[in-house]
Amino acid sequence: MIGALLTIGLIAAVGMLIVCALTWAIASLSGAWHSAARARAGVLVALGGAALIGGALAWTNWLVHTGSTL
């Protein structure tokens, strides 16, 4: 169940990464610098979230493996 929730979270983070990257590109081309800066921040947050979720999945698998050997 934990793996499924983390997978859904990772899919959401990657989806937001795509949306923010597209918004950043469109806002930069249209000259909307404030929107481009906000979209750039969104890209960084989405990347950080994806990294944390990926690390959480690895950590959870390690805990399950360690717990089964006790």
PyMOL commands that set and color helices and strands:
alter all, ss='L'
color gray80, all
select helices_A, chain A and resi 2-30+33-69
alter helices_A, ss='H'
color red, helices_A
deselect
rebuild
show_as cartoon
